[in-house]
Amino acid sequence: MIDLLLPMFVLLLFTIIILAIIRLLETAVLSRLIKSALRDHPESVPGLVAKIGERRPQTEEIYGWVLVALAVGLVAYSGLGGGTESIEVAKIAIVPAIVGCAIIAYDRLRLRRMKGI
């Protein structure tokens, strides 16, 4: 069972990392575009700022909830099974739970700071 769960977890983790990197690059490109628009074409800035407002700031938090749900599913599965393999599955579930909780906490802290500005 571990031979099946571990590659699935690694694939999910890589997918979440790739999505986060894409989001980071998207934000960097949009920021650079706004800076150059402020310099060259100030009249186009309100439209670009509206694009920033369209983006949902909570999208990073969903990655954390997916990892927490994966951990809960792994623990539930290990509870149904028995033997030493179920203990190994429960140990594997610790990693996505910690990473998911860290992503959720970081995103909520980031949103709180943004609202305070």
C-alpha positions as CSV (number, residue, x, y, z in Angstrom):
1,M,0.0,0.0,0.0
2,I,2.8,2.4,0.8
3,D,4.2,1.7,-2.7
4,L,0.9,3.2,-4.0
5,L,0.4,6.1,-1.6
6,L,3.9,7.5,-1.6
7,P,4.0,8.2,-5.4
8,M,0.5,9.7,-5.2
9,F,1.6,12.0,-2.4
10,V,4.8,13.0,-4.2
11,L,2.8,13.8,-7.4
12,L,0.3,15.8,-5.5
13,L,3.0,17.7,-3.7
14,F,4.8,18.5,-7.0
15,T,1.5,19.7,-8.5
16,I,0.9,22.0,-5.6
17,I,4.5,23.3,-5.8
18,I,4.2,23.9,-9.6
19,L,0.9,25.8,-9.1
20,A,2.4,28.0,-6.4
21,I,5.4,28.8,-8.7
22,I,3.1,29.6,-11.6
23,R,1.1,31.9,-9.3
24,L,4.3,33.6,-8.1
25,L,5.5,34.2,-11.6
26,E,2.1,35.5,-12.6
27,T,2.3,38.0,-9.8
28,A,5.8,39.1,-10.7
29,V,4.9,39.6,-14.3
30,L,1.8,41.7,-13.4
31,S,3.9,43.8,-10.9
32,R,6.5,44.5,-13.6
33,L,3.8,45.4,-16.1
34,I,2.2,47.8,-13.6
35,K,5.6,49.5,-12.9
36,S,6.3,49.9,-16.6
37,A,2.8,51.2,-17.2
38,L,3.2,53.8,-14.4
39,R,6.3,55.0,-16.2
40,D,5.2,54.9,-19.8
41,H,1.3,54.9,-19.9
42,P,-0.2,56.1,-16.6
43,E,-3.7,56.1,-18.1
44,S,-3.7,52.2,-18.4
45,V,-2.9,51.7,-14.7
46,P,-6.5,51.6,-13.5
47,G,-7.3,48.7,-15.8
48,L,-4.3,46.7,-14.5
49,V,-5.1,47.4,-10.9
50,A,-8.6,46.1,-11.6
51,K,-7.0,42.9,-12.8
52,I,-5.3,42.6,-9.4
53,G,-8.6,43.1,-7.7
54,E,-10.2,40.3,-9.8
55,R,-7.7,37.7,-8.4
56,R,-8.8,35.9,-5.3
57,P,-6.2,36.3,-2.6
58,Q,-7.4,33.1,-0.8
59,T,-6.3,30.7,-3.6
60,E,-3.1,29.7,-1.9
61,E,-5.1,28.5,1.2
62,I,-6.9,25.9,-0.9
63,Y,-3.6,24.0,-1.4
64,G,-3.2,23.7,2.3
65,W,-6.7,22.4,2.7
66,V,-6.1,19.8,0.0
67,L,-3.0,18.6,1.9
68,V,-4.9,18.5,5.2
69,A,-7.7,16.5,3.5
70,L,-5.1,14.1,2.1
71,A,-3.7,13.6,5.6
72,V,-7.1,13.0,7.1
73,G,-7.9,10.5,4.4
74,L,-4.6,8.7,5.0
75,V,-5.2,8.5,8.7
76,A,-8.8,7.2,8.1
77,Y,-7.5,4.6,5.8
78,S,-4.8,3.5,8.2
79,G,-7.5,3.3,10.9
80,L,-9.5,0.9,8.8
81,G,-6.5,-1.3,8.1
82,G,-4.5,-3.2,10.6
83,G,-0.9,-4.3,11.1
84,T,2.4,-2.5,10.7
85,E,1.5,-1.1,7.3
86,S,-1.2,1.1,8.7
87,I,1.2,2.6,11.2
88,E,3.5,3.5,8.3
89,V,0.6,5.1,6.4
90,A,-0.3,7.2,9.5
91,K,3.4,8.3,9.7
92,I,3.3,9.4,6.1
93,A,0.1,11.4,6.8
94,I,2.1,13.6,9.2
95,V,4.0,15.3,6.4
96,P,1.0,16.6,4.4
97,A,-0.8,17.6,7.6
98,I,2.1,19.8,8.7
99,V,2.8,21.3,5.3
100,G,-1.0,22.0,4.8
101,C,-1.3,23.6,8.2
102,A,1.8,25.8,7.5
103,I,0.3,26.9,4.1
104,I,-3.0,27.8,5.7
105,A,-1.4,29.7,8.6
106,Y,1.0,31.6,6.3
107,D,-1.8,32.5,3.9
108,R,-4.1,33.8,6.7
109,L,-1.2,35.8,8.2
110,R,-0.5,37.3,4.8
111,L,-4.1,38.2,4.3
112,R,-4.3,39.8,7.8
113,R,-1.2,41.9,7.0
114,M,-2.7,42.9,3.6
115,K,-5.9,44.1,5.3
116,G,-3.9,46.1,7.9
117,I,-2.1,48.0,5.2
